[in-house]
Amino acid sequence: MTDQELHNLVVKLSREEFNKPFRHKAFFNPRLRTTGGRYMLRSHNIEINKKYFEQLGEQELIGIIKHELCHYHLHLGGKGYKHRDKDFRELLKEVGAPRYCSILPEEKNKKRKRKILVYQCSACKLIYERKKSINTTRYVCGKCRGKLVKIKETTIE
């Protein structure tokens, strides 16, 4: 599917499902990684992740387009266009659009590695487990203000 075919599909869905015209651009954005699509607030364009069409098919693509068109029409209409807004959730149900897109098959198979850093207070021996590293020259123990020392770093799959 080309960008022009995608644009024509968006125009068609906007007319059929929302009874409103789509007057901006819709195209595939190869840089999108973690989302199926996005609506741009300033330009009013819609960008779609092509991987969802290639791996999950046209029905998933139509669902993503409907979702982004909900953002589009509500924003231009001056109503609540964010995910948490009541207007948005009601319009999603009305047109049968998903609230979130499906997980790509390639993402399901990936094993996520998590890093855990363990710090210990040199004075009171309190243990701190963190996902992000701590600047030990700047931060101290919250209990006794003792110096923090990095004990170990582990990776969990």
C-alpha positions in Angstrom: 0.0 0.0 0.0 1.3 3.4 -1.0 0.9 6.7 0.9 -1.7 7.8 -1.7 -3.7 4.6 -1.2 -3.5 5.1 2.6 -4.7 8.7 2.2 -7.6 7.6 0.1 -8.6 5.0 2.7 -8.5 7.6 5.4 -10.7 10.0 3.4 -13.2 7.2 2.7 -13.4 6.1 6.3 -13.8 9.6 7.5 -16.7 10.1 5.1 -18.4 6.8 5.9 -17.8 6.4 9.6 -17.8 10.1 10.8 -19.8 11.8 8.0 -17.2 14.5 8.0 -14.4 15.3 5.5 -10.7 14.7 6.1 -8.9 17.7 4.7 -5.3 17.0 5.7 -2.6 14.5 4.9 -2.3 10.8 5.9 0.9 8.9 5.3 3.1 6.1 6.5 5.9 7.1 8.9 8.7 4.6 9.0 10.2 6.1 12.2 7.2 5.1 14.4 8.2 2.2 16.6 6.0 1.9 19.7 2.6 3.0 18.3 0.3 2.1 15.5 -0.3 5.7 14.5 -0.5 9.3 15.7 -2.5 12.5 15.1 -0.4 15.6 14.9 -2.1 18.5 16.7 -0.4 21.4 14.9 -0.5 20.1 11.3 -3.6 17.9 11.7 -1.9 15.2 9.7 -2.2 11.5 10.5 0.9 9.2 10.5 0.6 5.5 10.5 3.1 2.7 11.3 3.3 0.5 8.2 4.5 -2.5 10.2 1.0 -2.9 11.6 -0.5 -3.2 8.1 2.3 -5.6 6.9 2.1 -7.9 9.9 -1.5 -7.7 11.1 -3.4 -6.9 7.9 -6.0 -4.4 6.7 -8.5 -4.8 9.6 -5.9 -3.7 12.1 -5.0 -0.8 9.9 -8.6 0.3 9.6 -8.9 0.2 13.4 -5.8 2.4 13.8 -7.1 4.9 11.2 -10.5 5.1 13.0 -8.7 5.7 16.3 -6.7 8.5 14.8 -9.7 10.0 13.1 -11.4 10.2 16.5 -8.5 12.3 17.7 -8.7 14.4 14.5 -12.5 15.1 14.4 -12.8 15.8 18.2 -9.8 18.1 18.2 -11.0 20.1 15.3 -14.5 20.2 16.8 -13.2 21.6 20.1 -14.1 18.6 22.2 -12.1 16.3 24.4 -9.7 14.4 22.1 -7.3 12.8 24.6 -7.5 9.2 25.6 -8.9 9.9 29.1 -11.6 12.2 27.8 -15.2 11.0 27.9 -16.0 12.4 24.4 -13.1 10.4 23.0 -14.1 7.1 24.6 -17.7 7.6 23.5 -16.7 8.2 19.9 -14.4 5.2 19.9 -17.4 3.0 20.9 -19.7 4.6 18.4 -17.4 3.9 15.4 -16.0 0.6 16.7 -12.4 1.8 17.0 -10.0 0.1 19.4 -8.6 2.2 22.3 -5.2 0.6 21.9 -3.6 -1.2 18.9 -2.5 -4.8 19.1 1.0 -5.9 19.9 3.1 -6.8 16.9 4.1 -10.5 16.6 7.8 -9.5 16.5 7.4 -7.7 19.8 5.7 -10.6 21.5 8.7 -12.8 20.8 11.2 -10.4 22.2 12.3 -11.1 25.8 12.7 -7.9 27.8 15.8 -7.6 29.9 15.6 -5.5 33.0 18.5 -4.1 34.9 18.4 -3.8 38.7 21.0 -1.8 40.6 21.6 -2.5 44.3 23.0 0.2 46.6 23.7 0.0 50.3 24.2 2.7 52.9 27.7 2.5 54.4 26.4 3.6 57.8 23.1 1.9 58.5 23.4 -0.9 55.9 19.9 -0.1 54.3 19.5 -1.7 50.9 18.2 0.3 47.9 17.1 -1.4 44.7 16.7 0.9 41.6 16.1 0.7 37.9 18.1 3.8 37.2 21.6 4.5 38.5 22.1 7.0 41.4 24.8 9.6 41.5 26.4 8.5 44.8 28.4 11.8 45.1 25.2 13.8 45.1 22.6 11.5 46.9 22.8 10.1 50.4 20.8 7.6 52.5 17.3 8.9 53.3 17.3 7.3 56.7 20.7 8.4 58.2 22.3 10.5 55.5 25.1 8.0 55.1 27.2 7.5 52.0 25.6 5.1 49.3 27.8 2.4 47.8 26.9 0.4 44.7 26.9 -3.3 45.6 25.9 -5.1 42.4 24.1 -4.8 39.1 21.9 -7.7 37.9 20.0 -8.3 34.7 16.7 -10.2 34.7 15.0 -11.6 31.6 
